[in-house]
């Protein structure tokens, strides 16, 4: 199987992520949001075509994209004049 590549967000991805974030219930605390979104990622991993992506490949993709998401969030905080926690 070919190696898994991370995906740097393009505008379509950014728009989709904004809609997903907007769909989260603001009454949930940060830990609940993380738990629910993690369960969704688990669902998506389980639904992958095993002939094209093994569970290990899926986890590599998730890990690499978490790194990208962290970097994007940190850059956004820095550009707004704040500091990440």
Secondary structure, 3 states (H helix, E strand, C coil): CCCCCCCCCCHHHHHHHHHHHHHCCCCCCHHHHHHHHHHHHHHHHHCCCCCCCCHHHHHHHHHHHHHHHHHHHHHHHHHCCCCCC
